[in-house]
Amino acid sequence: MNLLIVEDEVRLRTSLANNIPWEEHEIEVVGLAGNGSEALHLFKRKQPDIILLDIHMPEMDGITMARQVLNMNPLVKIIVLSGHDNFRFAKSALEIGVMKYLLKPAGDTEILQAVLEAADLLRQELDLLHNQAMLQQKWSQLLPNLQNDFFQYWTSGKYDDWEIMRYSKEVQIEDIGDYQYAVVMLDMDDLPEEETRFGKHDGPLLLFSLNSIVKELLESLPAWIFTTPDGYTALIFHGSCQEDPNEMLLFVNVTVTNLLSKVKECLKLTASAGICGETGGWKELHKLHAQANKALQSRVVYGRDIAIPYSEEQGNNSVLAVQPNTEKGLEIALETGDGERAKTFIDALWENGMSKAESVDDVHEHVLYFISLLTRLIHKQGWRVKEVAGTDFAYFHNPQLLTTKEQIASWLNRTVKSIVTHVQNQRKAVSNQTVKLILDIVEKEMDKELTLHTVADRLYVNSSYLSRLFKQETGKPFSTYVLERKMESAKELLLRGSKVYDAANMVGYRDVSYFTKVFRKYWGVTPGEVKQ
């Protein structure tokens, strides 16, 4: 702690500075002054924590000086050391905030003790201020999150009226009853297929970017901004109750339309918004929020990059048209792995159903139909939906993630293509296994006469299918492959020292002369010439 000694008597001033063991008690004397004016000058330069002060001094008395010091820094501790036993002086000193009033001649021990008490008191006050500052800092850091939680509960209808009024004050949202409100919901549209900068895993990043852009652009407007549990950015516009509600809604619509344009410029991606259909008071915010949320869902009908005002839907409420012939055609196309025909039937199902959907409920009903149809076709193959759909499985689990007709169509075509690919891969796997069995038979039964018909009978398939399959997988007819393997094996046997007769028997030829004829035609030399 730093100490300033103010005393007009030179001998006493010197004694106070030198005869008391300040340093042993971690007290540093930073200045000595002989009058109030000089002391005030030193105070401004040295910023002492404690002042030991005389009352009667030339140029400026101690009371006047103490008053000015405490105005500049109320934390400074002042101890008066006076030779006047005058109640009026003592009362004046204590009234302005002097900590202690000592009478001369006070002993060194008494003076030291008073200064140490002042130092302890100052430390306690500084600790308290530090804790308060820390709490204030933490509160400032937490306040945005607390406000966000408050808006979520308020708009979702989880608060009673009295709770809204109470908690709004606690999170410093004042005078909520003095406004009329309008609510807007914003969300990033699904990524275009040609987008390469971002992927599906970047969804949270894009939602954060949208929220940041909105906060920056609407900073000066009368709107509270918060994030919903689903990650949407929500706006609560508040205006005077005297303002025309239609004018307020027009302002909101224009503002949000411009906002979407700015988001598109910044991110080179589109976002959409749902806007409530009316204004209302603080008790109706839940209703306005529901309207805005319903309006945002309508982009499944109207498409992306749009601000949609809420209106009561007048959908056709038509019963979903069942198309058994088209469904059967799709089933056959998928079972045979015919991607082009499958695409044709899916397009027909879309044209006769989804393309005519005029409301959010109609669209959702058709999505459920497609989910049910595709699930049934996948299960019929003995597969799991998650296995076939891959990352698109999320849409089977939560259809609400499909936010536009374009996104639904893309998901539908990807899933059909995935089913076709699985069918083709399964067929290829079966084909590979069959051909592998044939190759094993050829290697293990090289000493026997092998024909396409005998192998087909052993595998319980027809010979024409086996012939086409073998050529498709190996690039050559079965008979040609068998001849190549027999001739290569015979040559290898002869080079190892086998007799011509033995080599012929080991590759399935019982007639040596016929074997020699075939061998010469294949290799251009006789078996005997190879052996030599």
Secondary structure as UniProt FT lines:
FT   STRAND          2..6
FT   HELIX           10..18
FT   HELIX           23..25
FT   STRAND          28..33
FT   HELIX           36..46
FT   STRAND          50..53
FT   HELIX           62..72
FT   TURN            74..75
FT   STRAND          77..82
FT   HELIX           87..95
FT   TURN            96..97
FT   STRAND          100..103
FT   HELIX           108..156
FT   HELIX           161..170
FT   TURN            171..172
FT   HELIX           176..178
FT   STRAND          179..188
FT   TURN            193..194
FT   HELIX           200..202
FT   HELIX           203..217
FT   TURN            218..220
FT   STRAND          223..227
FT   TURN            229..230
FT   STRAND          233..240
FT   TURN            241..242
FT   HELIX           245..267
FT   STRAND          271..275
FT   HELIX           282..284
FT   HELIX           285..297
FT   HELIX           299..302
FT   STRAND          307..309
FT   HELIX           324..335
FT   TURN            336..337
FT   HELIX           339..352
FT   HELIX           354..356
FT   HELIX           360..380
FT   TURN            381..382
FT   HELIX           385..389
FT   HELIX           390..392
FT   HELIX           393..397
FT   HELIX           399..401
FT   HELIX           405..444
FT   TURN            445..447
FT   HELIX           452..459
FT   HELIX           463..474
FT   HELIX           478..495
FT   TURN            496..497
FT   HELIX           500..506
FT   TURN            507..508
FT   HELIX           512..523
FT   HELIX           527..531
//
